[in-house]
Amino acid sequence: MKKVVLFLATMCFGINYGQDQKIEITPKNSWFKAGLTAGVPTSDVKDFASFNIGVDVRAQYMFNNHFALGGVTGYNHFVAKDDFEDFGVVPVAGYARFYFQKEGVFVGTDLGVAFVTNVDDDKRGLYFNPQIGYHNKDWNIYGYYQNTFTENTNIRSIGVGATYNIRFK
């Protein structure tokens, strides 16, 4: 896990190394994304929950036509099976995305902390959410494998999400 964190940090901070360029946030390179996610729990969590649904809220800054950084939050609700209680995951993370073309496939990941709701033993954990998807000017549709590594368990799910780009005018 340390190698993954080190790799992502190097990728995020090393992209513009040596470039003397000002970051200017404009409606052409920055916007919000809001959408929904749905998935199925994996690993040990599938014994406690049957599916999960959530909301995804993002702010994005495009460094160039291919690389973006941003912040993400939202809520992912896990619907419990019999004899268990529903619980949730609230991420507070940064993210990086690489867009291969103006419209088409992208890859990215979220990395940060997640707060776990309605679970006594685990209150927070490392949040890691790799994605691959399709994008155009208005929409992002993606598959994800969400991981929240807490002290006592790993909350994992695999699913799909869709976000709408809310541009500034």
DAGI-V599986 format. One record per residue. N is the residue number from 1. RES is the residue in one small letter. PHI is phi as a letter, one per 20 degrees, with the letter a starting at -180 (none if undefined). OMEGA is omega as a letter, one per 40 degrees, with the letter a starting at -180 (none if undefined). NEAR is the number of other C-alpha atoms within 8 Angstrom. Layout:
n=N res=RES phi=PHI omega=OMEGA near=NEAR
n=N res=RES phi=PHI omega=OMEGA near=NEAR
This chain:
n=1 res=m phi=none omega=i near=4
n=2 res=k phi=f omega=i near=5
n=3 res=k phi=f omega=i near=6
n=4 res=v phi=f omega=i near=7
n=5 res=v phi=f omega=i near=8
n=6 res=l phi=f omega=i near=8
n=7 res=f phi=f omega=a near=8
n=8 res=l phi=f omega=i near=8
n=9 res=a phi=f omega=i near=8
n=10 res=t phi=f omega=i near=8
n=11 res=m phi=f omega=a near=8
n=12 res=c phi=f omega=a near=9
n=13 res=f phi=e omega=a near=8
n=14 res=g phi=e omega=a near=7
n=15 res=i phi=g omega=a near=6
n=16 res=n phi=d omega=a near=6
n=17 res=y phi=g omega=i near=6
n=18 res=g phi=n omega=i near=4
n=19 res=q phi=e omega=i near=5
n=20 res=d phi=e omega=a near=4
n=21 res=q phi=c omega=i near=4
n=22 res=k phi=e omega=i near=4
n=23 res=i phi=e omega=i near=4
n=24 res=e phi=c omega=a near=4
n=25 res=i phi=e omega=a near=7
n=26 res=t phi=c omega=i near=6
n=27 res=p phi=f omega=i near=9
n=28 res=k phi=f omega=a near=4
n=29 res=n phi=c omega=a near=9
n=30 res=s phi=b omega=i near=13
n=31 res=w phi=a omega=i near=12
n=32 res=f phi=e omega=i near=11
n=33 res=k phi=c omega=i near=13
n=34 res=a phi=c omega=a near=12
n=35 res=g phi=a omega=a near=11
n=36 res=l phi=c omega=i near=11
n=37 res=t phi=c omega=i near=13
n=38 res=a phi=b omega=a near=11
n=39 res=g phi=b omega=i near=11
n=40 res=v phi=c omega=i near=11
n=41 res=p phi=f omega=i near=14
n=42 res=t phi=c omega=a near=10
n=43 res=s phi=l omega=a near=8
n=44 res=d phi=f omega=a near=9
n=45 res=v phi=f omega=i near=11
n=46 res=k phi=f omega=i near=10
n=47 res=d phi=f omega=a near=7
n=48 res=f phi=d omega=a near=9
n=49 res=a phi=c omega=a near=14
n=50 res=s phi=e omega=i near=12
n=51 res=f phi=a omega=i near=11
n=52 res=n phi=c omega=i near=14
n=53 res=i phi=c omega=a near=11
n=54 res=g phi=a omega=i near=11
n=55 res=v phi=d omega=a near=11
n=56 res=d phi=c omega=i near=14
n=57 res=v phi=c omega=a near=11
n=58 res=r phi=c omega=i near=11
n=59 res=a phi=c omega=a near=11
n=60 res=q phi=c omega=i near=12
n=61 res=y phi=c omega=i near=11
n=62 res=m phi=e omega=i near=11
n=63 res=f phi=f omega=i near=9
n=64 res=n phi=b omega=a near=6
n=65 res=n phi=f omega=a near=8
n=66 res=h phi=c omega=a near=11
n=67 res=f phi=d omega=i near=11
n=68 res=a phi=c omega=i near=12
n=69 res=l phi=c omega=i near=13
n=70 res=g phi=a omega=i near=11
n=71 res=g phi=c omega=a near=11
n=72 res=v phi=c omega=i near=14
n=73 res=t phi=b omega=a near=11
n=74 res=g phi=q omega=i near=11
n=75 res=y phi=b omega=i near=11
n=76 res=n phi=c omega=a near=12
n=77 res=h phi=e omega=i near=11
n=78 res=f phi=e omega=a near=12
n=79 res=v phi=e omega=a near=11
n=80 res=a phi=f omega=i near=12
n=81 res=k phi=e omega=i near=10
n=82 res=d phi=g omega=i near=4
n=83 res=d phi=m omega=i near=4
n=84 res=f phi=c omega=i near=8
n=85 res=e phi=d omega=i near=8
n=86 res=d phi=f omega=i near=10
n=87 res=f phi=b omega=a near=12
n=88 res=g phi=b omega=i near=11
n=89 res=v phi=c omega=i near=11
n=90 res=v phi=d omega=i near=12
n=91 res=p phi=e omega=i near=13
n=92 res=v phi=c omega=a near=11
n=93 res=a phi=b omega=i near=13
n=94 res=g phi=d omega=i near=11
n=95 res=y phi=b omega=i near=12
n=96 res=a phi=c omega=i near=12
n=97 res=r phi=c omega=i near=11
n=98 res=f phi=d omega=i near=10
n=99 res=y phi=d omega=a near=13
n=100 res=f phi=f omega=a near=8
n=101 res=q phi=b omega=i near=8
n=102 res=k phi=f omega=i near=8
n=103 res=e phi=c omega=a near=9
n=104 res=g phi=q omega=a near=10
n=105 res=v phi=f omega=i near=11
n=106 res=f phi=c omega=i near=12
n=107 res=v phi=c omega=i near=11
n=108 res=g phi=a omega=i near=11
n=109 res=t phi=b omega=i near=11
n=110 res=d phi=d omega=i near=13
n=111 res=l phi=b omega=a near=11
n=112 res=g phi=r omega=i near=11
n=113 res=v phi=d omega=i near=11
n=114 res=a phi=c omega=i near=14
n=115 res=f phi=d omega=a near=10
n=116 res=v phi=e omega=a near=13
n=117 res=t phi=d omega=i near=9
n=118 res=n phi=m omega=i near=8
n=119 res=v phi=c omega=a near=8
n=120 res=d phi=f omega=a near=5
n=121 res=d phi=f omega=a near=5
n=122 res=d phi=c omega=a near=11
n=123 res=k phi=d omega=a near=10
n=124 res=r phi=a omega=i near=9
n=125 res=g phi=a omega=i near=13
n=126 res=l phi=f omega=a near=12
n=127 res=y phi=d omega=a near=15
n=128 res=f phi=c omega=a near=11
n=129 res=n phi=b omega=i near=11
n=130 res=p phi=f omega=a near=11
n=131 res=q phi=b omega=i near=11
n=132 res=i phi=b omega=a near=11
n=133 res=g phi=a omega=i near=11
n=134 res=y phi=c omega=i near=11
n=135 res=h phi=c omega=i near=12
n=136 res=n phi=c omega=a near=9
n=137 res=k phi=f omega=a near=6
n=138 res=d phi=d omega=a near=8
n=139 res=w phi=c omega=i near=10
n=140 res=n phi=c omega=i near=12
n=141 res=i phi=c omega=a near=11
n=142 res=y phi=b omega=i near=11
n=143 res=g phi=d omega=a near=11
n=144 res=y phi=b omega=i near=12
n=145 res=y phi=c omega=a near=11
n=146 res=q phi=f omega=a near=12
n=147 res=n phi=c omega=i near=12
n=148 res=t phi=c omega=a near=12
n=149 res=f phi=e omega=i near=10
n=150 res=t phi=e omega=a near=12
n=151 res=e phi=f omega=a near=6
n=152 res=n phi=d omega=a near=6
n=153 res=t phi=b omega=i near=8
n=154 res=n phi=d omega=a near=11
n=155 res=i phi=e omega=a near=14
n=156 res=r phi=c omega=i near=12
n=157 res=s phi=b omega=i near=12
n=158 res=i phi=c omega=a near=12
n=159 res=g phi=a omega=a near=11
n=160 res=v phi=c omega=i near=11
n=161 res=g phi=b omega=i near=12
n=162 res=a phi=b omega=i near=11
n=163 res=t phi=c omega=i near=12
n=164 res=y phi=d omega=i near=10
n=165 res=n phi=e omega=i near=12
n=166 res=i phi=d omega=a near=9
n=167 res=r phi=e omega=i near=8
n=168 res=f phi=f omega=i near=6
n=169 res=k phi=d omega=none near=3
